[in-house]
């Protein structure tokens, strides 16, 4: 039993020195004729299917084509919704030694340009459109004038995707410690920071996570998570890969379609965030399907209420566990075991993954606090990011001299090493499992001529975990034009960043140094809501 909040790494599972591409080759050799990938199109119908042998062949063919156009270590961005080509780009880049830059398909011009330019991407591989977002048009505008971009390629254009360049069609030796991906996560400046993730980190994190979930070659894992996030392209895609399991890839999350495909494909494993889980439960309760094959549901994003765990068990008849993670750790840090007690599942985010040190440290002097005391959750291990792309200062602020990654989250550890997340040192808003940083949204709103000052705050919400609220002081005598401000946000940012709650204020509660006390805005809104209810 622990006395201090420091859980030393368990070494019962080894760290594998292997790359993403190397793992695909290894698994194909062992599980070649097993089905690897099933496409579920955006209309919900079943599309193409691949065995591991066929998937490797297609990925190697694409990798060789990429190798003739890009040198090892170059960055290429993928901007598309979930599709088999996304998966093949991930594996092909791993085989060709290229660094994959991921981008949310909801991004708008300024956001996409920032990601492409900051990452130093040499190419953008894009879809035509998604959910009404004209991606081809946005891509052209975002990349206009960027000298580093040599090509913009439609992922569905097979001839362009496999075009031959002037370099030799030879695949390089790729080292496990080198960069495999750059994933963008919001930062304190209001601009996203590019977390550079290694092959070693991504492969081992996915293996540790999938193993604790009980994934085997017999598992059928439905992937509803976005591929642009570590959950979709890391935890699920690489978790399936290492077990030789089958991945059913959902092109567009529609709860009714997902439960239908869970039935038709005999799905046994599901990873999702709480908002997705509630939607799937509602779909199953409204039109029940035979989900008797479903064995386990893993949920990330936040701790869940006991009522939701009971509902999963009653409706789906399967096991349930929660996890806690951060992109900068590839991403899983703590996770439940399958045999954890009900109270531990509801009241914690589990224990650290193998090979992972976790400590709770004082935000004042960085000392480890005693068991049960609150502090910042810190993590150290082989899955720690290599750093923030092009930002040595931010990297040094996140990873201290002893190798501890400071998550910015507050938590408590019990004597057994179970971690409870209690809040955030940073002001990050987590809406439906997706991170949003207030400064980015505030900066956009301040560009509107009616806005004098604004504070963006996360408010508690039963469905989303948190929703985004904008407290606005308008210019003199200007009313709060919610429709106009909402349209302004939608034109400048991806839709999910647009505030849900809008409040006009005459002034803000301030600290002695003049900083807005956002917690007072949040507390006052909650108190008013409770009084109204």
N, C-alpha and C positions, 0 to 999 in steps of 0.2 A: 504494500500500500504506500502511496506517495504522501509525503508531508509538504513538499513544495510543488508548485504547479509546473513541473518539468517531467514530461513523459519521454524517456529516451527511446531511440529507434529500436524496434524489434528486427532482428536480422534472420528470422526463420525463413524468409523468402529472399533469394539473392537478387542483386541488381544485374540485369542482363545487358551486356555490351553489344547491342545490335541496333540497326537503323530501321526506319519505317520500310524501306524497300527490301532490306535483308530479311525482315520478318515476313513480308509477303512471299518471298521466294521459299523461305523455310516452311511456312504453313502450306504452300502449294505442293511442296514435295511430300508432305505428310498427309494432307487432306484433299488432294487434287480433284477428286471426282465429287466431293461434297458441294452442295450448293452454297455459294458465297454471298450473292447479292440478288435481291428481287426489287424491281422498280415498281413503285406505285405512282402512276402519273397524277398530275394535278387534278384531273377529273375523277380520280378515285379508282380507275381501272388498272389492272395489272399490265405491266409492260414487259420489258426484257428481263432475262434471267442469266446469271453467270455461275459456272462452277469456279472453284479456285484456280484450276488450270486455265480456263478461258479468261478469267479476270487477269491473271498474271500475264498472259500472252498479249492482251489488249493494252495493259499498262506498260509493258516493256516496249511495245511498238510505239506508243505515245511518247515514252521516255526517250527513245532513240530520236524521234522527230524533234523533240524539244532540245536534245543535246546538240543537234545541228544548228540551232538558232540561238542558244544561250550557253554561256560558260558556267561551270560549276560555281556555286556561291551567289550567282545573280538572283535577284528577286523577281517573282512574277505574281501578280495579284489575280485572285479569282473572285468575281463578283456575280453571284448567281444564287438562286434558290436551290434547295436540295434536288439533286439529280445524279444519275450514275456518272456523268462526265465530271462532276465535282469530285466524286470518290476517285475516279481514275486520275484526275489531275493531282490529287494528294499523293497517290502512290507513285505516279510517274515522276513528279518532282523529287520524291524521296529517292527514287532510283537514279535520277539524273543529277543529284546533288544540288538542286535548286531550292531556294527558300520560298515557300508558299506564303503569300500575304493574303489574309482573309478579310472580306468586306461584306457588311450587312447589305442585302439586296434592297433595303428600304432607304439607303443613303441618298441624299440629294447632291447637287453639283458641288457645293463648297466642301461638304463632308468627304465625298469621294476623292476630290482633288487633293485634299489634305492627306488622306491615307496613301494615295498613289505617290505623291511627291515626297512625303516624309519617309516612306519606306524605301525610296530609291528604286521603285519597280521599273523593270525594263519592258514590261508588257502587262496588258489588262485582258483577261479572259472573262467575257461577260455573257449574260443572257440577253434576249431581246427585250423582255419586259417581265414584270411580276406584280401581281395584284394592282394593276393600273399604273405602276411606276414605269415610265418609258426609259428603260435602262440603256438602250442603244443610243438614244438622243443624249441622255445625261452623260454617258461615258465619253461621247465625242466632245461635248462641251467641257467636261472636267479635265480631259487630257489635252485640250487645245493649248499649244504653246509650251508644253512640257518636253524639253529636249531629251529627257531620259527615256521616254516611251517610244519603243521601236515598232510596236504593233498593238492593235486592238482587235481581238479575235472573238468571233461568235463561237461559243462552246458547241452549238448545234451544227456548225458548218464543218463537217468532217474533213473536207479537203483542206481547209485553212488550218484546222487544228493539227493536222498531220503534215503540214507543209515542210519541205526539206530546206534547210539553210546551207550555209557554206562551211560549217564546221564538220569535223569527222563524226560519223554516227557511232560513237563509242561511249559507253557508260563508265563513269569514273568510279574509283573506290571512294566510298563515303564513310566518314568517321562518326561514331555514335555521339561524340561530344559536340559536333557542329550543329549549326542552326538548321532547323527543319521548317519552322513557321514563324511568322510575326503576326500576333493577334493584338488588335487595338482595344484598349480599355481606358475609360475616362480617368483623367488626372486632375490634380489640384489647380492647374492653370486654366482649366476649362477646355483644353485641347486633349484629345485622346493620346495616350502613350502606347507605343508599340512594344509589347512584351515579346522578346526573342526567346523562343522555346526550342530546346534541343531534341534531337532524335531520342537520346537516352531518356530524357525527362518524359516525353510524350508516351513512348512505348512502355516504360516501366510503370508509369502512373496508371495507364489503362489496364495493364495486366494486374496490378495490385487491386484495383477497383473491381474489375470483372471477376477475379478470383474470389473476393470476399462476397460478391453477389451470388456465387455458385455457378457461374457460366461455364458450360462445357461445349464440346463439339455437337451435342444434341440440342443445344439451345437455339431457339428462334427468337431473335431480338428485333423488335420493331423500333425503328429510329424516327422519332417525331421531333427530335431536337435539331436546331439549325446547324447546318454544316459549317457555317462561318464561325461558330463558337466551339470552344474546346470540348463541350459536352457532345456535340454531334460528330465532329471529325476526330476527336480524341477518344473520349470515354467509350462511345458506342462503336464507331468504326474500327478503332484499333483494339478495343476490348473484344469485339466479335472476331477480329482477325486472329488474335493470339490463341483463341480457343478453337479456331476452325469452325465457328458457329455461322449460322445464316443470318444476314441482316436484311430486313424488309424496310426499304427506304421510302418514307412518305414525302411526296413532292409538295403537298400543301396540307397543312393541319386542318382537318375538318373532323370533329369528334365522331360524327356518325360514320364517316368513311373509315376512320381508324379502327373503331370497334368491329366494323364489318371485316376489315382485313385481318384483325386479330383472330377472328373466327376462321376465316378462309385459309389463313396460312398457319394456323395452329401456334400462334405466338405464345411464348413462355416467359419472356422478359420484357420489361418496359422501364425506361428512364424518362422522367418528365419533371416539370416544375409544378408547383401546387395549382396554378391556374389551369394548366392543361389537365391535371388530374381531376379537378372538380368538373370540368367540361366532359371528360370521358365518363365519369361516374353518372352524370346527368344523361348522357347519350345511352349508356347501358341500361339505366333505370327506365328510360322512356321507351326503348325498343330493345329488349334483352336479346343478346346473342349468346351462343355457346362458347364461353371463354374458359372452359374447364382446363385447357392446356396452360393457362396463365399461372405461373409459379411464383413470380416475384415482381414487385414494383419498387423501384428506387426513385427517391424524390430529392431534388436539390433546390436551393434557393432560399429556404428558411425552414425553421422548425415548424411542425404542424400541430394542430389541435388534436387532442385525443379522439374527438368526434370524427375527424377525417380518417384517422387510422382505423377506427372501428368500421367506418363506412366502406373503406377499401376491403377489409376482411369480409364483411358481410356481402357486398355487391360482387366483388371479384373472386372471393374465396382463396386468396393467396397471401404470401408473406409480404412484409413491407419494411423498408428502412430508409433513413434520411442520410444525407451527406452534406458536408460543408467544404467549400473549395474556393479557389481564386485563380483567375487566369494565370497569374504569375507563378503558380505552382503546378501547372499542366493538367488539370486544376485541382484534383481532389486532395484534401488535407486530412479530414476525419470522416468516418463512415461507420454505420452500424454493422454488427455481425448479424447473421441470419437468426441466431438463437438469442438475441438480446431480449431482455424483459420489456413488457409493454411500457412501463414507466420510463425506462431508459430511451425507448424509441420516441416517446412523446416529449421527454424533458431534456433531450440532448441531441447532439449531432454525431454521436458515436465516438470512437477512439481513433487515434492516428493510424494511417496506412503503414505497412511495413517500411523499414528503412527511413522512417520519417520522425525526426525530433520535433516535438511541439512544446512550447512553453508559454506561460502567461506572464507578462512583464509589466512592471510599473511604467506608466506613461511619463512619470517624472524622472526617474533615474535609471530606467531600463533593467532594474533588478528583477529576478524571478520572485513572484509573490507567493505567499503560502496558499495551500489548497483551500478553495472556497472563496478566495479574494478575487476581485475583479481587476482586470488589466488588459493589455493589448495581446491578442493572439499572435504568436510568432512561430515560424516554421523553418526547418532546415533539413535539407536532404538532396538526393540526386535529381529531383524533379523541379528544383528551383530554376527559374528563368536564368538565361545567360545575362540578361540586363534589358534596359529599355533602349530601343533603337535610337542611336544618335543622341542620347541624353545621359551622359555620365553623372551629372548632378542628381538627377532623379533616381538613377540606379543606386548611387551611394546613400541616398536618403532612405531607400527601400530595403537594401541589404547591408547590414552593419558589418563591422570588421571581423566578427566571429561567424559570419555566414548566415545570420538569422534574417529571414525575410519578414519584415514587419507588415502585417496584413492591413492595419488600420481598423480592424474590427476589435471590439471589446468582448471579453468572454470570461468564463469561470471554468476551472477544471476541478473535478472531484478526485478523491484519493485513488480511484481506479483508472484515471486517465480519460474519463468521459468529459467532453467539452460542451459547454452550453454557450451559444452566442447571445450576448445581452444587448449589444448596441454597436455603434460605429464611432470610432475616433474621427473618421472622415465624415463628410456630410452626404455620402453617396446615397442615392435613392434606389431601392431595389423594387422595381415594379414587375411582378410576374416572373421573377427570377432574372431579370435583365437589369444591369447597372446603368444609372443615369446620374451624371454629375451636374448639380445645380448651376454652377458657373457657366457652363456651356449654354444652357437654356436662357439664363439671365442675360448673357451677352447678345444673344439673338433678339430678345425682347427689348433691350436697350437701344437697338437700332430702329425701333418703331418711333415715329415722331411724337406720339401721344404719351410715351412712357418717360417719366422723370426718374423714378427709382423702382426697383423690383427685387423681391426676395422669393426665390423658388425653394419650396420645402416639401418634404415627403410626409404625407398624412396616412395614418393607419387605415387599412381597408380590408374587409373580410375576404374579398375575392382575390385581389391582386397583391395582398401583403402590404403594399404601399401604393398610393397614387400621387401624382405630381400636382402641386398647387402653386399658383403664382399670386403673390400679394403685391399689388401694384399701386404706386402713387403716381397718378397721372399729372400731365402738365396742367397748369392753372386753368380751372373751369372746364377741363375736358372730362366727359363721362367715360366710363369703362366700356369700351367697344369690344366686347368679348368675341364677337364674330370676326371682327377685323384683326384682332390679335391672334386668334386661332388660325386664320388664313395666313397671316404673316409667318407664324411658326411652321405651318405645313409647307410653305414655299421655301423655307431655309433649312429645315431639318427633317429627319425621318419621322413618320407620324407618331410613333410611340413616345416621342419626347415632348409632344404637345401637352401642356397642362390640362388636367381634367377639371380642377377647381380654380375659379378666378375670384379674387376678392379685391375690392378697391379700398385702400387705406389712406388716411390723411398723413400718417407718419409711422415710424417704426420704433419698437423698443430697442434702445442702444446700450452698448457697454460704455464704460468710461472713456474708452479710446475711440468711440464712434462706430463700432462694428454692430451690425444688426444681430439681435439675439433671436435667432430663428426658432429656438426651442420655445420661446414665449409665444410666437405666432402659432406654432403647432399646438401648444397646450391650450391656448385661448380658443382655437378653432374646434378642438376636441370637446372642450367644456361647453361651447355653444351648441355643438351637435348633440351632445348628451342631454342638454337642457331641452332642446327642441324635441328630441325623441321621448 
